[in-house]
Amino acid sequence: MQINSFYPVLMTNQITATRDFYTQHFGFQITFEADWYVSLKSADGRYELAFVAFDHETVVQAYQRPVQGLLLNMEVDNADSEYERLITKGGLPLRRELLTEDFGQRHFATSDPNGVLIDVIQIVPPSGEYAAMYSS
């Protein structure tokens, strides 16, 4: 199979709030917008994210419920500056304090209007025991 694109589509009952959250805080730009579906792309065009009304007819009826149990990882160059921008100045909810992990991440977590957990990650050198677990 040749995959030409791959991106998450969050099922929600908060289309507008979700759109505003990702455009305002993460710099996504709207590429398509209807009252039941919004498609976004990052400013550099490399990443996509979309939202659909969970009860829209295009969603398989047995799965028509808002998103839950989802974690989005967003890798950045500097977790400290993003913490300052998003948490300290931006007032987003803090779900995990900024910390450095032995497995090679400096990160913190916030969440979107749907309760989707967003882990903002800076890759850092792992400790010796974890370094051996990475493939080249």
C-alpha positions as CSV (number, residue, x, y, z in Angstrom):
1,M,0.0,0.0,0.0
2,Q,1.2,3.5,-0.9
3,I,0.1,6.0,1.8
4,N,-0.1,9.5,0.4
5,S,-1.2,11.2,3.7
6,F,-1.9,10.2,7.3
7,Y,-3.5,12.4,9.9
8,P,-5.8,12.2,13.0
9,V,-9.4,13.2,12.8
10,L,-10.8,14.0,16.2
11,M,-14.5,13.3,16.7
12,T,-16.0,16.1,18.8
13,N,-19.1,18.1,19.7
14,Q,-16.9,21.3,19.9
15,I,-15.8,22.0,16.3
16,T,-15.4,25.8,16.8
17,A,-13.6,25.6,20.1
18,T,-11.3,22.9,18.9
19,R,-10.5,24.8,15.6
20,D,-9.7,27.9,17.6
21,F,-7.5,26.1,20.1
22,Y,-5.2,24.5,17.5
23,T,-5.1,27.6,15.2
24,Q,-4.4,30.0,18.1
25,H,-2.0,28.0,20.2
26,F,-0.3,25.7,17.7
27,G,-0.3,27.8,14.5
28,F,-2.4,25.5,12.4
29,Q,-4.1,27.0,9.4
30,I,-7.6,26.2,8.1
31,T,-7.7,24.3,4.8
32,F,-11.3,23.3,4.8
33,E,-14.2,24.3,7.0
34,A,-17.8,23.3,7.3
35,D,-20.1,23.3,10.3
36,W,-19.4,19.6,10.8
37,Y,-15.8,19.2,9.7
38,V,-12.6,21.3,9.8
39,S,-9.3,20.4,8.3
40,L,-6.0,22.1,9.4
41,K,-2.4,22.1,8.2
42,S,0.7,23.3,10.1
43,A,2.2,26.6,8.8
44,D,4.9,24.7,7.0
45,G,2.4,22.3,5.4
46,R,4.0,19.2,6.9
47,Y,1.3,18.2,9.4
48,E,-2.4,17.9,9.2
49,L,-5.2,17.6,11.8
50,A,-8.9,17.5,11.4
51,F,-12.1,17.4,13.4
52,V,-15.5,16.0,12.6
53,A,-18.8,16.3,14.5
54,F,-19.0,12.9,16.2
55,D,-22.7,12.5,15.4
56,H,-22.3,13.4,11.7
57,E,-23.8,10.9,9.2
58,T,-20.4,10.1,7.7
59,V,-19.2,8.7,11.0
60,V,-20.1,5.0,11.4
61,Q,-23.0,5.0,13.8
62,A,-21.6,2.5,16.2
63,Y,-18.6,4.8,16.8
64,Q,-20.5,8.1,17.2
65,R,-19.0,9.5,20.4
66,P,-16.6,12.2,21.3
67,V,-12.9,11.5,21.3
68,Q,-11.4,10.0,24.5
69,G,-8.2,8.4,25.6
70,L,-6.0,10.1,23.0
71,L,-2.5,11.5,23.4
72,L,-1.0,13.8,20.8
73,N,2.8,14.2,20.8
74,M,4.1,17.5,19.4
75,E,7.9,17.6,19.2
76,V,9.4,21.1,19.4
77,D,12.9,22.6,19.5
78,N,12.6,24.1,23.0
79,A,10.1,22.7,25.5
80,D,10.9,25.5,28.1
81,S,10.0,28.3,25.7
82,E,6.8,26.5,24.7
83,Y,5.9,26.0,28.4
84,E,6.4,29.7,28.9
85,R,4.2,30.6,25.8
86,L,1.4,28.0,26.3
87,I,1.2,27.6,30.1
88,T,2.7,30.6,31.8
89,K,1.5,33.3,29.3
90,G,-1.2,31.4,27.4
91,G,-3.0,30.0,30.4
92,L,-3.6,26.5,29.0
93,P,-4.2,23.8,31.6
94,L,-1.1,22.1,32.9
95,R,-1.6,18.4,33.0
96,R,2.1,17.3,33.6
97,E,4.8,19.6,34.9
98,L,7.8,20.4,32.7
99,L,10.5,17.7,33.4
100,T,13.4,15.9,31.8
101,E,13.1,12.1,31.4
102,D,16.0,9.6,31.4
103,F,14.5,8.1,28.2
104,G,15.4,11.2,26.2
105,Q,12.6,13.8,26.5
106,R,12.1,17.1,28.1
107,H,8.3,17.7,28.1
108,F,5.1,18.9,29.7
109,A,1.5,18.2,29.0
110,T,-1.6,20.3,28.4
111,S,-5.0,19.4,27.0
112,D,-7.4,20.7,24.3
113,P,-11.1,21.5,24.8
114,N,-12.1,17.9,24.3
115,G,-9.7,16.6,27.0
116,V,-7.2,15.3,24.4
117,L,-3.9,15.2,26.1
118,I,-1.1,17.1,24.3
119,D,2.5,16.2,25.2
120,V,4.9,18.9,24.1
121,I,8.3,17.2,23.7
122,Q,11.9,18.3,23.2
123,I,14.2,15.4,22.3
124,V,17.2,15.4,24.6
125,P,20.1,12.9,25.0
126,P,18.9,9.8,26.9
127,S,20.7,8.4,29.9
128,G,23.1,5.5,29.3
129,E,20.7,2.7,30.0
130,Y,18.1,4.1,27.6
131,A,20.6,5.1,24.9
132,A,21.1,1.5,24.0
133,M,17.4,1.0,23.4
134,Y,17.3,3.4,20.5
135,S,17.9,2.1,17.0
136,S,20.0,4.3,14.7
